[in-house]
């Protein structure tokens, strides 16, 4: 029996497609985070160059908060779909436990063998800092807006 006639070949092709979709979300999330940080750094620099944090620049603080909140939802949507693809991958894995081709994302044993410092710094899933960074920046801009207007 050749590979194309194997009964699990269609599920494996589905698995490969989902794996590709899941992996393509990583550079998207990274790029979104980098743009978020760059724009916020530019806004802070612009405020500092123009005389510091004053009430007259309220529109910059509001723009920073708005931008950060929109970016939080944008990154959240990307993270959501990456999670969806991972759930579908796990479901396929459960249906084909006897086929190692479906276990590419099973990395618990390998992570335990990784260097301790990498395990420490890599312990937090990226979706958390990807979502909480824009939220923290939005809250910081709102706090600056409130503080300068009082």
C-alpha positions in Angstrom: 0.0 0.0 0.0 1.5 3.3 -1.0 1.3 6.5 1.2 -1.5 8.0 -0.8 -3.8 5.0 0.0 -3.1 5.1 3.7 -6.3 5.7 5.6 -4.7 8.4 7.7 -3.2 10.3 4.8 -6.1 12.9 4.5 -6.0 13.6 8.2 -2.2 14.0 8.0 -2.6 16.4 5.2 -5.1 18.4 7.3 -2.6 18.3 10.2 0.2 19.6 7.9 -2.1 22.4 6.7 -3.1 23.4 10.3 0.5 23.2 11.4 1.5 25.6 8.6 -1.3 28.0 9.5 -0.4 27.8 13.2 3.3 28.6 12.5 2.5 31.5 10.2 0.8 33.3 13.1 4.2 33.7 15.0 5.8 36.2 12.7 2.6 38.1 12.5 2.4 38.4 16.3 6.0 39.4 16.5 5.7 42.1 13.9 2.6 43.5 15.5 4.3 43.7 18.9 7.4 45.4 17.4 5.2 48.0 15.6 3.3 48.6 18.8 6.5 49.2 20.8 8.1 51.4 18.0 5.0 53.6 17.8 4.8 54.0 21.5 8.5 54.8 21.7 8.0 57.4 19.0 5.1 59.0 20.8 7.1 59.2 24.1 10.1 60.7 22.2 7.8 63.2 20.5 6.3 64.3 23.8 9.7 64.6 25.4 11.2 66.6 22.5 8.2 69.0 22.5 8.6 69.9 26.2 7.5 66.9 28.2 4.2 65.6 29.5 1.7 68.6 29.6 -2.0 68.9 29.5 -1.8 70.6 26.0 -0.7 67.3 24.5 -3.8 65.4 25.6 -4.5 64.3 22.0 -1.2 62.5 21.9 -2.0 60.6 25.1 -5.4 59.7 23.8 -3.9 58.6 20.5 -1.4 56.4 22.3 -4.2 54.8 24.4 -6.4 54.3 21.4 -3.6 52.8 19.3 -2.5 50.5 22.0 -6.1 49.2 22.6 -6.7 48.6 18.9 -3.4 46.8 18.7 -4.4 44.7 21.8 -7.5 43.5 19.9 -5.5 42.9 16.7 -2.8 40.9 18.5 -5.6 39.1 20.4 -7.3 38.0 17.2 -4.0 36.7 15.8 -3.4 34.8 19.1 -7.0 33.5 19.1 -6.6 31.9 15.7 -3.2 30.4 16.6 -4.9 28.9 19.6 -7.8 27.5 17.4 -5.2 25.9 15.0 -3.4 24.4 18.0 -6.7 23.0 19.4 -7.5 21.4 16.0 -3.9 20.0 15.9 -4.4 18.5 19.3 -7.7 16.9 18.3 -6.1 15.3 15.3 -3.2 14.1 17.5 -5.7 12.4 19.9 -7.3 10.6 16.9 -4.0 9.3 15.8 -2.0 8.5 18.9 -0.2 5.6 17.3 1.2 7.7 14.4 4.2 9.8 15.4 3.7 12.2 12.4 0.9 13.8 14.4 3.1 14.5 17.5 5.4 17.3 16.2 4.0 19.7 18.8 4.5 17.3 21.7 7.7 18.9 23.2 7.4 18.4 26.9 10.3 15.9 27.1 12.5 18.0 24.9 11.7 21.2 26.9 12.8 19.5 30.1 16.2 18.8 28.5 16.7 22.4 27.4 19.1 24.7 29.2 17.7 26.0 32.5 18.0 29.7 31.6 16.1 29.1 28.4 13.4 27.2 30.2 13.1 30.0 32.7 12.9 32.8 30.1 10.8 30.8 27.7 8.3 29.7 30.4 5.7 32.4 29.7 3.6 31.8 26.6 3.9 34.6 24.2 0.2 35.2 24.0 0.3 36.7 27.6 2.9 39.3 27.0 1.6 40.0 23.5 -1.8 40.8 25.0 -0.8 42.5 28.3 1.9 44.8 26.8 -0.6 46.8 24.7 -3.1 46.8 27.6 -0.4 48.1 30.0 0.6 50.7 27.4 -3.0 51.8 26.9 -3.5 52.1 30.7 -0.2 54.0 31.0 -1.4 56.5 28.3 -4.8 56.9 30.1 -3.0 57.5 33.4 -0.8 60.1 31.8 -3.8 61.7 30.3 -5.7 61.8 33.6 -2.6 63.0 35.5 -1.8 65.9 33.1 -5.5 67.0 32.9 -6.0 67.2 36.7 
